[in-house]
Amino acid sequence: MSWRDRPRCDETPAWALLQAHAQHHFSAAAGGDAFDLRRVFADDARRFDDFSAPAPHIFADLSKNLLDRDARALLVQLARECRLPEHCAAMLAGAPVNGTEGRAALHPLLRLPDSGDGKRDASQIARSTSADRQEMLIFSERIRNGDAFKDVVHIGIGGSDLGPRLAVQALAPHTLECTGARGPRLHFVANMDGHELDGVLARGLDAARTLFVIASKSFGTAETLLNARSATAWLRAQGVRDVAPHLVAVTARPDVARAFGVGRCLQFADGVGGRYSLWSAIGLPLAIALGADGFRALLAGAHAMDRHFADAPLESNLPVQLGLLDVWYRNFLNASSRCVAPYHHGLRRLPAYLQQLEMESNGKSVDARGRPLAVASAPVIWGEPGTNAQHAFFQMLHQGSDLVPVEFIVVSQPAHALAGHHQALIANALAQSRALMLGQVHVQPHLRFAGNRPSTTLLLDELSPASLGALLALYEHRTFVAGSLWGLNSFDQWGVELGKRLATGIEAAWQHPTADASLDPSSAGLLARLRRH
Ligand SMILES: O=P(O)(O)OC[C@H]1O[C@](O)(CO)[C@@H](O)[C@@H]1O
């Protein structure tokens, strides 16, 4: 049987076994026998070791999850029955796993290292992605080391923004700004809300020495084109006659970008999904900030995780174990969200990045064959960096009514030397996961904490280009694993199209009130009020 004909999770024998296991051992109805983290730790001295999973650059402690050995074994059985290994091998080999768009998911190919002799020992597509990368890195080094531009403004949205923005923030200590090296300042603009571009242009930019990067895979995204047009108008208004040298496109549609009037195009393959595109020329601002070697280190870290995903047995394969855990919580313990709490200021945009990665990939209700799903898919992903999050929504995590698995991300080595901060930060991360698990018995109801609340801790030695690459690749593959079991095509995103189309109609109706008749009464009423201002 090929990966295309794989059964969906709810069609397998393991699914029914998992349902029975969850009901007998994990539901409130199981009474005193229900799984309790405090009891299993007391009974099992080996639990931490047995439920820990080392992977490249990352150590994962899964022991504080609501999961026992039997459930874990059944989940691995489920993965086999769903033919996950075959699907994974097909995806990594560049098979056309994105059925509705008739293409492959090429992001792992972007991370293949060059072979020793400098040539890429791979398929034509791998060779051409290598050539694209080479071209981008030559360009980024020129901008980084040259004098032509003092400011680089990266314009893009969704996957053309979230990855580079996160990575530039996360790796700030390695970038131009913090190492004191010469080089341009970097700015990001995503929203069509003019306040964002206006705010960037107000930072004292000299038009004659400003480069705009227009990053759009399709080169058809409304927000990006609007910002790009406004940037072009600004250049002209500032007296720049020949704007083309100030505009570089990063795109899979160089034909459209050239027609727009850019001076230079950096290309990447159509088979690279937007939310998986940091590794392509979309990473240009990161390459400018880090330098070519730093960018290659990011790719090497991600590639190490690709190898782990391809080669490690399912039982010790971290993306597989996390993806299975996601299915377990979502479908057997009915958790409708997962909270991500990075205890590192550099990772403050990670929850936003993961929202696109996981919810745009797996927020679907029909499977890859067009059949309605019989089970729930992507949970809501949400979060904030610790310890800020503790002073906002942790109340709900500790005493609220919903089951929310929490993911703590902790980095061993800080990149600053301020005394006391790092230990205090780490102590808080560990304390929160302990408090969630232990709870508190108290005579007064409002001081009671039920405890037995689950968490995972991902531990990185340091936040380096390589470890960030491994972390993001881990999340990509975990998303693929859960989507594969749910039977989804994790690589399309048709759900974003309807709203885009309707926005065009509303924009037209703004100018022509007679068109209000084509709107529903609520939208027409709101528009009428808005027009008065
Ligand atoms: O890079 P583009 O084509 O401008 O698309 C930006 C984003 O828009 C989306 O297509 C969703 O609207 C994302 O998948 C993508 O990352």
The ligand as an SDF file (V2000), in Angstrom:
LIG
                    3D

 16 16  0  0  0  0  0  0  0  0999 V2000
    4.1260   34.9430    0.3910 O   0  0  0  0  0  0  0  0  0  0  0  0
    2.7540   35.3420   -0.0540 P   0  0  0  0  0  0  0  0  0  0  0  0
    2.3660   34.7030   -1.3540 O   0  0  0  0  0  0  0  0  0  0  0  0
    2.5950   36.8340   -0.0960 O   0  0  0  0  0  0  0  0  0  0  0  0
    1.7310   34.7940    1.0050 O   0  0  0  0  0  0  0  0  0  0  0  0
    1.7520   35.2240    2.3370 C   0  0  0  0  0  0  0  0  0  0  0  0
    0.9340   34.3300    3.2050 C   0  0  0  0  0  0  0  0  0  0  0  0
   -0.3970   34.3020    2.7620 O   0  0  0  0  0  0  0  0  0  0  0  0
   -0.9350   33.0000    2.8870 C   0  0  0  0  0  0  0  0  0  0  0  0
   -1.0690   32.4770    1.6080 O   0  0  0  0  0  0  0  0  0  0  0  0
   -2.2540   33.0160    3.5780 C   0  0  0  0  0  0  0  0  0  0  0  0
   -3.0260   34.0810    3.1770 O   0  0  0  0  0  0  0  0  0  0  0  0
    0.1020   32.2390    3.6900 C   0  0  0  0  0  0  0  0  0  0  0  0
    0.0390   30.8870    3.5040 O   0  0  0  0  0  0  0  0  0  0  0  0
    1.3560   32.8760    3.2280 C   0  0  0  0  0  0  0  0  0  0  0  0
    2.4120   32.6280    4.0920 O   0  0  0  0  0  0  0  0  0  0  0  0
  1  2  2  0
  2  3  1  0
  2  4  1  0
  2  5  1  0
  5  6  1  0
  6  7  1  0
  7  8  1  0
  7 15  1  0
  8  9  1  0
  9 10  1  0
  9 11  1  0
  9 13  1  0
 11 12  1  0
 13 14  1  0
 13 15  1  0
 15 16  1  0
M  END
$$$$
